[in-house]
């Protein structure tokens, strides 16, 4: 019974910590501006070369669609790409976990014989 109580306290403490980690930056970074790496890179090129950066290619989908991809579609493609990557990563992590489990089972069976 004592062990469950200490676990509940730990869970509550971790939840409070997670909420604080999520909320504190809103107050600590009030008024901060965040830009993407593309913007930062093009600004550095402008500073070094003294002229505006000109992209050396256009994205494949933009050339087929005849214009810029809408933000919602771009986000969707990014999310699908992320989902595929996470799926592959989770698959291999599961395989490694199962492999270690099989090895333990084989060792246990060998010890019992």
The first five atom37 places (N, CA, C, CB, O) and aatype in JSON, in Angstrom:
{
  "aatype": [20, 20, 20, 20, 20, 20, 20, 20, 20, 20, 20, 20, 20, 20, 20, 20, 20, 20, 20, 20, 20, 20, 20, 20, 20, 20, 20, 20, 20, 20, 20, 20, 20, 20, 20, 20, 20, 20, 20, 20, 20, 20, 20, 20, 20, 20, 20, 20, 20, 20, 20, 20, 20, 20, 20, 20, 20, 20, 20, 20, 20, 20, 20, 20, 20, 20, 20, 20, 20, 20, 20, 20, 20, 20, 20, 20, 20, 20, 20, 20, 20, 20, 20, 20, 20, 20, 20, 20, 20, 20, 20, 20, 20, 20, 20, 20, 20, 20, 20, 20, 20, 20, 20, 20, 20, 20, 20, 20, 20, 20, 20, 20, 20],
  "atom_mask": [
    [1, 1, 1, 1, 1],
    [1, 1, 1, 1, 1],
    [1, 1, 1, 1, 1],
    [1, 1, 1, 1, 1],
    [1, 1, 1, 1, 1],
    [1, 1, 1, 1, 1],
    [1, 1, 1, 1, 1],
    [1, 1, 1, 1, 1],
    [1, 1, 1, 1, 1],
    [1, 1, 1, 1, 1],
    [1, 1, 1, 1, 1],
    [1, 1, 1, 1, 1],
    [1, 1, 1, 1, 1],
    [1, 1, 1, 1, 1],
    [1, 1, 1, 1, 1],
    [1, 1, 1, 1, 1],
    [1, 1, 1, 1, 1],
    [1, 1, 1, 1, 1],
    [1, 1, 1, 1, 1],
    [1, 1, 1, 1, 1],
    [1, 1, 1, 1, 1],
    [1, 1, 1, 1, 1],
    [1, 1, 1, 1, 1],
    [1, 1, 1, 1, 1],
    [1, 1, 1, 1, 1],
    [1, 1, 1, 1, 1],
    [1, 1, 1, 1, 1],
    [1, 1, 1, 1, 1],
    [1, 1, 1, 1, 1],
    [1, 1, 1, 1, 1],
    [1, 1, 1, 1, 1],
    [1, 1, 1, 1, 1],
    [1, 1, 1, 1, 1],
    [1, 1, 1, 1, 1],
    [1, 1, 1, 1, 1],
    [1, 1, 1, 1, 1],
    [1, 1, 1, 1, 1],
    [1, 1, 1, 1, 1],
    [1, 1, 1, 1, 1],
    [1, 1, 1, 1, 1],
    [1, 1, 1, 1, 1],
    [1, 1, 1, 1, 1],
    [1, 1, 1, 1, 1],
    [1, 1, 1, 1, 1],
    [1, 1, 1, 1, 1],
    [1, 1, 1, 1, 1],
    [1, 1, 1, 1, 1],
    [1, 1, 1, 1, 1],
    [1, 1, 1, 1, 1],
    [1, 1, 1, 1, 1],
    [1, 1, 1, 1, 1],
    [1, 1, 1, 1, 1],
    [1, 1, 1, 1, 1],
    [1, 1, 1, 1, 1],
    [1, 1, 1, 1, 1],
    [1, 1, 1, 1, 1],
    [1, 1, 1, 1, 1],
    [1, 1, 1, 1, 1],
    [1, 1, 1, 1, 1],
    [1, 1, 1, 1, 1],
    [1, 1, 1, 1, 1],
    [1, 1, 1, 1, 1],
    [1, 1, 1, 1, 1],
    [1, 1, 1, 1, 1],
    [1, 1, 1, 1, 1],
    [1, 1, 1, 1, 1],
    [1, 1, 1, 1, 1],
    [1, 1, 1, 1, 1],
    [1, 1, 1, 1, 1],
    [1, 1, 1, 1, 1],
    [1, 1, 1, 1, 1],
    [1, 1, 1, 1, 1],
    [1, 1, 1, 1, 1],
    [1, 1, 1, 1, 1],
    [1, 1, 1, 1, 1],
    [1, 1, 1, 1, 1],
    [1, 1, 1, 1, 1],
    [1, 1, 1, 1, 1],
    [1, 1, 1, 1, 1],
    [1, 1, 1, 1, 1],
    [1, 1, 1, 1, 1],
    [1, 1, 1, 1, 1],
    [1, 1, 1, 1, 1],
    [1, 1, 1, 1, 1],
    [1, 1, 1, 1, 1],
    [1, 1, 1, 1, 1],
    [1, 1, 1, 1, 1],
    [1, 1, 1, 1, 1],
    [1, 1, 1, 1, 1],
    [1, 1, 1, 1, 1],
    [1, 1, 1, 1, 1],
    [1, 1, 1, 1, 1],
    [1, 1, 1, 1, 1],
    [1, 1, 1, 1, 1],
    [1, 1, 1, 1, 1],
    [1, 1, 1, 1, 1],
    [1, 1, 1, 1, 1],
    [1, 1, 1, 1, 1],
    [1, 1, 1, 1, 1],
    [1, 1, 1, 1, 1],
    [1, 1, 1, 1, 1],
    [1, 1, 1, 1, 1],
    [1, 1, 1, 1, 1],
    [1, 1, 1, 1, 1],
    [1, 1, 1, 1, 1],
    [1, 1, 1, 1, 1],
    [1, 1, 1, 1, 1],
    [1, 1, 1, 1, 1],
    [1, 1, 1, 1, 1],
    [1, 1, 1, 1, 1],
    [1, 1, 1, 1, 1],
    [1, 1, 1, 1, 1],
    [1, 1, 1, 1, 1]
  ],
  "atom_positions": [
    [[0.83, -1.19, 0.0], [0.0, 0.0, 0.0], [0.87, 1.26, 0.0], [-0.94, 0.0, 1.21], [0.55, 2.26, -0.64]],
    [[1.97, 1.18, 0.73], [2.89, 2.33, 0.82], [3.5, 2.65, -0.53], [4.0, 2.05, 1.85], [3.71, 3.82, -0.85]],
    [[3.79, 1.63, -1.32], [4.42, 1.82, -2.61], [3.49, 2.57, -3.57], [4.82, 0.47, -3.21], [3.95, 3.44, -4.31]],
    [[2.2, 2.25, -3.57], [1.24, 2.93, -4.44], [1.15, 4.41, -4.09], [-0.14, 2.28, -4.33], [1.05, 5.25, -4.98]],
    [[1.18, 4.73, -2.82], [1.08, 6.12, -2.4], [2.27, 6.92, -2.9], [0.98, 6.22, -0.87], [2.1, 8.05, -3.38]],
    [[3.45, 6.37, -2.8], [4.64, 7.09, -3.26], [4.62, 7.24, -4.78], [5.91, 6.36, -2.81], [5.1, 8.25, -5.3]],
    [[4.08, 6.26, -5.48], [3.97, 6.38, -6.94], [2.98, 7.47, -7.32], [3.55, 5.04, -7.56], [3.22, 8.22, -8.27]],
    [[1.87, 7.57, -6.6], [0.9, 8.62, -6.89], [1.53, 9.98, -6.69], [-0.34, 8.47, -6.0], [1.32, 10.9, -7.49]],
    [[2.3, 10.12, -5.63], [2.97, 11.39, -5.37], [3.97, 11.72, -6.47], [3.68, 11.34, -4.03], [4.08, 12.88, -6.88]],
    [[4.69, 10.72, -6.95], [5.64, 10.92, -8.04], [4.94, 11.32, -9.33], [6.47, 9.65, -8.26], [5.39, 12.2, -10.05]],
    [[3.82, 10.66, -9.61], [3.06, 10.99, -10.82], [2.54, 12.42, -10.75], [1.89, 10.0, -11.01], [2.62, 13.16, -11.73]],
    [[2.0, 12.8, -9.62], [1.49, 14.17, -9.45], [2.63, 15.17, -9.61], [0.81, 14.34, -8.08], [2.46, 16.2, -10.28]],
    [[3.77, 14.89, -9.01], [4.92, 15.77, -9.12], [5.38, 15.91, -10.58], [6.07, 15.25, -8.26], [5.67, 17.01, -11.03]],
    [[5.43, 14.8, -11.3], [5.84, 14.84, -12.71], [4.82, 15.59, -13.57], [6.03, 13.43, -13.25], [5.2, 16.31, -14.49]],
    [[3.54, 15.43, -13.28], [2.51, 16.17, -14.02], [2.63, 17.67, -13.79], [1.11, 15.69, -13.62], [2.52, 18.46, -14.72]],
    [[2.86, 18.05, -12.54], [3.04, 19.47, -12.23], [4.27, 20.01, -12.95], [3.17, 19.69, -10.7], [4.24, 21.1, -13.5]],
    [[5.35, 19.24, -12.94], [6.57, 19.65, -13.63], [6.33, 19.8, -15.13], [7.69, 18.63, -13.38], [6.82, 20.75, -15.74]],
    [[5.58, 18.87, -15.74], [5.28, 18.96, -17.17], [4.46, 20.21, -17.49], [4.53, 17.7, -17.63], [4.71, 20.88, -18.49]],
    [[3.49, 20.52, -16.65], [2.67, 21.71, -16.87], [3.54, 22.97, -16.75], [1.5, 21.76, -15.85], [3.4, 23.89, -17.55]],
    [[4.41, 22.99, -15.75], [5.29, 24.15, -15.59], [6.23, 24.32, -16.79], [6.12, 24.02, -14.31], [6.45, 25.44, -17.25]],
    [[6.76, 23.23, -17.29], [7.63, 23.3, -18.47], [6.87, 23.85, -19.67], [8.22, 21.92, -18.8], [7.45, 24.56, -20.49]],
    [[5.6, 23.53, -19.78], [4.8, 24.01, -20.91], [4.36, 25.46, -20.74], [3.58, 23.13, -21.09], [4.23, 26.18, -21.73]],
    [[4.12, 25.9, -19.5], [3.55, 27.23, -19.26], [4.6, 28.32, -19.06], [2.65, 27.17, -18.04], [4.42, 29.44, -19.53]],
    [[5.69, 28.02, -18.38], [6.7, 29.04, -18.05], [7.23, 29.77, -19.28], [7.85, 28.39, -17.31], [7.39, 30.99, -19.22]],
    [[7.52, 29.09, -20.4], [8.03, 29.83, -21.56], [7.08, 30.91, -22.08], [8.33, 28.87, -22.67], [7.54, 31.91, -22.63]],
    [[5.77, 30.74, -21.92], [4.83, 31.76, -22.37], [5.04, 33.08, -21.63], [3.4, 31.28, -22.17], [4.89, 34.16, -22.2]],
    [[5.39, 32.98, -20.36], [5.6, 34.19, -19.58], [7.04, 34.68, -19.66], [5.22, 33.94, -18.13], [7.28, 35.89, -19.68]],
    [[7.99, 33.77, -19.7], [9.39, 34.15, -19.72], [9.82, 34.73, -21.06], [10.25, 32.95, -19.39], [10.72, 35.57, -21.11]],
    [[9.21, 34.3, -22.13], [9.6, 34.74, -23.47], [8.56, 35.66, -24.11], [9.83, 33.54, -24.36], [8.4, 35.68, -25.33]],
    [[7.87, 36.41, -23.28], [6.84, 37.31, -23.79], [7.45, 38.33, -24.75], [6.12, 38.03, -22.62], [8.43, 38.99, -24.41]],
    [[6.88, 38.46, -25.92], [7.36, 39.42, -26.9], [8.51, 38.93, -27.75], [7.77, 40.67, -26.21], [9.01, 39.66, -28.61]],
    [[8.95, 37.7, -27.54], [10.07, 37.16, -28.33], [9.57, 36.8, -29.72], [10.7, 35.91, -27.64], [8.43, 36.38, -29.9]],
    [[10.44, 36.97, -30.7], [10.1, 36.62, -32.07], [10.89, 35.4, -32.47], [10.36, 37.79, -33.04], [12.1, 35.3, -32.22]],
    [[10.21, 34.46, -33.1], [10.86, 33.24, -33.54], [10.75, 33.16, -35.06], [10.22, 31.99, -32.87], [9.68, 33.36, -35.62]],
    [[11.87, 32.87, -35.71], [11.88, 32.72, -37.16], [12.42, 31.35, -37.52], [12.72, 33.81, -37.82], [13.07, 30.68, -36.72]],
    [[12.13, 30.96, -38.73], [12.59, 29.66, -39.18], [14.04, 29.7, -39.64], [11.71, 29.15, -40.31], [14.63, 30.77, -39.82]],
    [[14.59, 28.53, -39.83], [15.99, 28.44, -40.27], [16.14, 28.93, -41.71], [16.5, 27.01, -40.15], [17.2, 29.43, -42.08]],
    [[15.09, 28.8, -42.52], [15.15, 29.31, -43.89], [15.34, 30.83, -43.9], [13.87, 28.93, -44.67], [16.14, 31.36, -44.65]],
    [[14.58, 31.5, -43.04], [14.71, 32.97, -42.96], [16.09, 33.37, -42.47], [13.63, 33.55, -42.02], [16.7, 34.29, -43.01]],
    [[16.58, 32.68, -41.45], [17.9, 33.02, -40.9], [18.99, 32.77, -41.93], [18.18, 32.2, -39.64], [19.92, 33.57, -42.05]],
    [[18.88, 31.69, -42.67], [19.88, 31.38, -43.69], [19.89, 32.4, -44.81], [19.64, 30.0, -44.25], [20.96, 32.84, -45.25]],
    [[18.72, 32.78, -45.29], [18.66, 33.76, -46.38], [19.14, 35.14, -45.91], [17.22, 33.86, -46.93], [19.73, 35.88, -46.69]],
    [[18.9, 35.48, -44.65], [19.4, 36.76, -44.13], [20.93, 36.75, -44.06], [18.8, 37.06, -42.74], [21.57, 37.76, -44.36]],
    [[21.52, 35.63, -43.66], [22.98, 35.53, -43.6], [23.59, 35.63, -45.0], [23.41, 34.22, -42.93], [24.63, 36.26, -45.18]],
    [[22.95, 35.0, -45.98], [23.45, 35.08, -47.36], [23.39, 36.52, -47.85], [22.63, 34.15, -48.3], [24.31, 36.98, -48.52]],
    [[22.32, 37.22, -47.52], [22.2, 38.63, -47.91], [23.29, 39.47, -47.27], [20.82, 39.18, -47.53], [23.86, 40.35, -47.91]],
    [[23.6, 39.2, -45.99], [24.65, 39.96, -45.31], [26.02, 39.68, -45.93], [24.68, 39.6, -43.82], [26.82, 40.6, -46.1]],
    [[26.28, 38.44, -46.27], [27.59, 38.08, -46.82], [27.77, 38.56, -48.25], [27.79, 36.57, -46.76], [28.8, 39.14, -48.59]],
    [[26.76, 38.32, -49.1], [26.88, 38.66, -50.52], [26.47, 40.1, -50.83], [26.05, 37.71, -51.33], [26.88, 40.65, -51.85]],
    [[25.68, 40.68, -49.98], [25.24, 42.05, -50.22], [24.07, 42.16, -51.18], [26.37, 42.86, -50.74], [23.7, 43.26, -51.57]],
    [[23.49, 41.05, -51.57], [22.32, 41.06, -52.45], [21.32, 40.02, -51.97], [22.74, 40.79, -53.93], [21.65, 39.14, -51.17]],
    [[20.1, 40.13, -52.46], [19.03, 39.23, -52.03], [19.32, 37.8, -52.48], [17.67, 39.7, -52.58], [19.9, 37.57, -53.55]],
    [[18.93, 36.86, -51.67], [19.14, 35.44, -51.98], [18.15, 35.01, -53.05], [18.99, 34.56, -50.72], [16.96, 35.3, -52.96]],
    [[18.65, 34.31, -54.06], [17.8, 33.76, -55.12], [17.86, 32.25, -55.03], [18.25, 34.27, -56.54], [18.93, 31.66, -55.18]],
    [[16.71, 31.59, -54.78], [16.72, 30.12, -54.71], [17.19, 29.52, -56.02], [15.31, 29.59, -54.36], [16.89, 30.05, -57.09]],
    [[17.93, 28.43, -55.96], [18.47, 27.82, -57.16], [17.59, 26.72, -57.74], [19.83, 27.26, -56.86], [17.92, 26.14, -58.77]],
    [[16.46, 26.41, -57.08], [15.48, 25.49, -57.65], [14.12, 25.78, -57.05], [15.89, 24.0, -57.41], [14.02, 26.48, -56.04]],
    [[13.08, 25.25, -57.67], [11.73, 25.38, -57.13], [11.25, 24.0, -56.7], [10.75, 26.02, -58.18], [11.6, 23.01, -57.34]],
    [[10.47, 23.93, -55.64], [9.97, 22.62, -55.2], [9.18, 21.93, -56.32], [9.1, 22.78, -53.94], [8.5, 22.59, -57.11]],
    [[9.27, 20.61, -56.37], [8.65, 19.83, -57.45], [7.14, 20.05, -57.49], [8.95, 18.34, -57.27], [6.59, 20.27, -58.57]],
    [[6.46, 19.99, -56.34], [5.01, 20.16, -56.34], [4.61, 21.56, -56.8], [4.45, 19.89, -54.95], [3.59, 21.72, -57.47]],
    [[5.39, 22.55, -56.44], [5.06, 23.91, -56.87], [5.16, 24.05, -58.38], [5.98, 24.93, -56.18], [4.37, 24.79, -58.97]],
    [[6.11, 23.37, -59.01], [6.23, 23.47, -60.47], [5.06, 22.76, -61.15], [7.56, 22.87, -60.94], [4.61, 23.2, -62.2]],
    [[4.55, 21.65, -60.56], [3.4, 20.96, -61.13], [2.1, 21.7, -60.89], [3.3, 19.57, -60.57], [1.22, 21.71, -61.76]],
    [[1.96, 22.32, -59.73], [0.73, 23.02, -59.4], [0.68, 24.41, -60.02], [0.57, 23.12, -57.91], [-0.39, 25.02, -60.09]],
    [[1.8, 24.92, -60.45], [1.83, 26.23, -61.08], [1.85, 27.38, -60.09], [0.67, 26.38, -61.98], [1.54, 28.51, -60.48]],
    [[2.18, 27.14, -58.87], [2.24, 28.2, -57.86], [2.62, 27.64, -56.52], [0.91, 28.94, -57.77], [2.96, 26.46, -56.39]],
    [[2.54, 28.49, -55.52], [2.92, 28.07, -54.18], [1.89, 27.11, -53.59], [3.08, 29.29, -53.27], [0.69, 27.25, -53.81]],
    [[2.39, 26.14, -52.84], [1.52, 25.15, -52.18], [0.83, 25.83, -51.01], [2.33, 23.9, -51.7], [1.48, 26.54, -50.23]],
    [[-0.5, 25.64, -50.86], [-1.18, 26.22, -49.7], [-0.59, 25.69, -48.39], [-2.7, 25.91, -49.76], [-0.12, 24.55, -48.33]],
    [[-0.62, 26.52, -47.37], [-0.02, 26.17, -46.08], [-0.61, 24.91, -45.47], [-0.19, 27.3, -45.12], [0.11, 24.14, -44.84]],
    [[-1.92, 24.69, -45.66], [-2.56, 23.51, -45.09], [-2.03, 22.24, -45.74], [-4.08, 23.59, -45.24], [-1.8, 21.24, -45.06]],
    [[-1.84, 22.28, -47.06], [-1.33, 21.11, -47.78], [0.13, 20.86, -47.39], [-1.47, 21.31, -49.31], [0.55, 19.72, -47.21]],
    [[0.88, 21.93, -47.27], [2.28, 21.8, -46.86], [2.38, 21.17, -45.48], [2.98, 23.17, -46.88], [3.23, 20.31, -45.25]],
    [[1.52, 21.61, -44.56], [1.5, 21.03, -43.21], [1.09, 19.56, -43.26], [0.55, 21.81, -42.3], [1.64, 18.74, -42.53]],
    [[0.12, 19.24, -44.11], [-0.33, 17.86, -44.25], [0.81, 16.97, -44.74], [-1.52, 17.77, -45.19], [1.02, 15.88, -44.21]],
    [[1.53, 17.41, -45.75], [2.65, 16.63, -46.28], [3.72, 16.44, -45.21], [3.25, 17.32, -47.53], [4.28, 15.35, -45.07]],
    [[3.99, 17.5, -44.45], [4.98, 17.41, -43.38], [4.53, 16.41, -42.32], [5.21, 18.78, -42.74], [5.35, 15.63, -41.83]],
    [[3.25, 16.43, -41.96], [2.73, 15.51, -40.94], [2.78, 14.06, -41.43], [1.3, 15.88, -40.56], [3.1, 13.16, -40.66]],
    [[2.46, 13.84, -42.71], [2.53, 12.49, -43.26], [3.97, 11.99, -43.23], [1.97, 12.45, -44.7], [4.23, 10.84, -42.88]],
    [[4.9, 12.85, -43.61], [6.32, 12.5, -43.59], [6.75, 12.16, -42.16], [7.19, 13.66, -44.15], [7.47, 11.19, -41.94]],
    [[6.32, 12.94, -41.2], [6.64, 12.68, -39.8], [6.04, 11.36, -39.34], [6.14, 13.81, -38.91], [6.7, 10.58, -38.66]],
    [[4.79, 11.1, -39.72], [4.13, 9.85, -39.35], [4.85, 8.64, -39.9], [2.7, 9.84, -39.82], [5.0, 7.63, -39.2]],
    [[5.29, 8.72, -41.14], [6.04, 7.62, -41.74], [7.35, 7.38, -40.98], [6.33, 7.9, -43.24], [7.7, 6.24, -40.69]],
    [[8.05, 8.46, -40.67], [9.31, 8.33, -39.94], [9.1, 7.74, -38.56], [9.97, 9.68, -39.81], [9.87, 6.88, -38.14]],
    [[8.08, 8.18, -37.86], [7.81, 7.65, -36.52], [7.4, 6.18, -36.62], [6.7, 8.47, -35.82], [7.78, 5.37, -35.77]],
    [[6.63, 5.84, -37.64], [6.23, 4.44, -37.83], [7.43, 3.53, -38.04], [5.29, 4.32, -39.01], [7.5, 2.45, -37.46]],
    [[8.36, 3.98, -38.86], [9.57, 3.19, -39.11], [10.39, 3.05, -37.84], [10.43, 3.83, -40.23], [10.86, 1.97, -37.5]],
    [[10.56, 4.16, -37.13], [11.32, 4.14, -35.88], [10.67, 3.21, -34.85], [11.44, 5.56, -35.3], [11.36, 2.42, -34.2]],
    [[9.35, 3.3, -34.7], [8.64, 2.46, -33.74], [8.72, 0.99, -34.13], [7.17, 2.89, -33.63], [8.83, 0.12, -33.27]],
    [[8.67, 0.71, -35.43], [8.78, -0.68, -35.89], [10.11, -1.28, -35.46], [8.64, -0.74, -37.42], [10.15, -2.37, -34.9]],
    [[11.2, -0.56, -35.73], [12.52, -1.1, -35.38], [12.73, -1.16, -33.87], [13.61, -0.26, -36.03], [13.37, -2.09, -33.38]],
    [[12.21, -0.19, -33.15], [12.33, -0.26, -31.68], [11.57, -1.47, -31.15], [11.8, 1.05, -31.03], [12.05, -2.15, -30.23]],
    [[10.41, -1.75, -31.71], [9.64, -2.93, -31.32], [10.37, -4.22, -31.64], [8.29, -2.93, -32.0], [10.37, -5.16, -30.84]],
    [[11.0, -4.25, -32.8], [11.77, -5.44, -33.19], [12.93, -5.67, -32.22], [12.3, -5.29, -34.64], [13.17, -6.8, -31.8]],
    [[13.65, -4.61, -31.87], [14.76, -4.76, -30.92], [14.28, -5.21, -29.56], [15.53, -3.44, -30.79], [14.93, -6.02, -28.9]],
    [[13.13, -4.69, -29.12], [12.57, -5.08, -27.83], [12.19, -6.56, -27.86], [11.34, -4.21, -27.48], [12.5, -7.31, -26.93]],
    [[11.51, -6.97, -28.92], [11.1, -8.37, -29.04], [12.31, -9.3, -29.13], [10.2, -8.56, -30.26], [12.3, -10.39, -28.56]],
    [[13.36, -8.86, -29.83], [14.56, -9.67, -29.95], [15.18, -9.92, -28.58], [15.58, -8.99, -30.89], [15.58, -11.04, -28.26]],
    [[15.25, -8.85, -27.77], [15.82, -9.03, -26.43], [14.93, -9.93, -25.57], [16.02, -7.66, -25.75], [15.43, -10.69, -24.74]],
    [[13.63, -9.83, -25.77], [12.7, -10.68, -25.03], [12.87, -12.15, -25.44], [11.25, -10.22, -25.28], [12.87, -13.04, -24.59]],
    [[13.03, -12.4, -26.74], [13.24, -13.77, -27.21], [14.54, -14.33, -26.65], [13.26, -13.82, -28.74], [14.59, -15.49, -26.26]],
    [[15.59, -13.51, -26.62], [16.88, -13.97, -26.09], [16.76, -14.35, -24.62], [17.96, -12.9, -26.28], [17.31, -15.36, -24.18]],
    [[16.03, -13.53, -23.85], [15.83, -13.85, -22.43], [15.07, -15.16, -22.28], [15.08, -12.72, -21.72], [15.39, -15.98, -21.43]],
    [[14.03, -15.34, -23.12], [13.25, -16.58, -23.07], [14.12, -17.78, -23.42], [12.05, -16.5, -24.02], [14.01, -18.82, -22.78]],
    [[14.99, -17.65, -24.43], [15.88, -18.74, -24.82], [16.87, -19.05, -23.7], [16.62, -18.38, -26.11], [17.16, -20.22, -23.44]],
    [[17.4, -18.02, -23.05], [18.33, -18.23, -21.95], [17.64, -18.94, -20.78], [18.93, -16.89, -21.48], [18.21, -19.83, -20.14]],
    [[16.39, -18.53, -20.5], [15.63, -19.15, -19.42], [15.37, -20.61, -19.74], [14.29, -18.4, -19.18], [15.5, -21.48, -18.87]],
    [[14.99, -20.9, -20.99], [14.74, -22.28, -21.4], [16.01, -23.13, -21.31], [14.18, -22.33, -22.82], [15.96, -24.28, -20.88]],
    [[17.15, -22.54, -21.7], [18.41, -23.27, -21.65], [18.82, -23.56, -20.21], [19.51, -22.47, -22.35], [19.38, -24.62, -19.92]],
    [[18.54, -22.63, -19.3], [18.88, -22.84, -17.89], [18.0, -23.9, -17.26], [18.75, -21.54, -17.12], [18.46, -24.64, -16.38]],
    [[16.76, -23.99, -17.69], [15.82, -24.97, -17.13], [16.13, -26.39, -17.59], [14.4, -24.61, -17.51], [15.77, -27.35, -16.91]],
    [[16.79, -26.52, -18.72], [17.1, -27.88, -19.24], [18.27, -28.44, -18.59], [17.33, -27.87, -20.7], [18.66, -29.57, -18.9]]
  ]
}
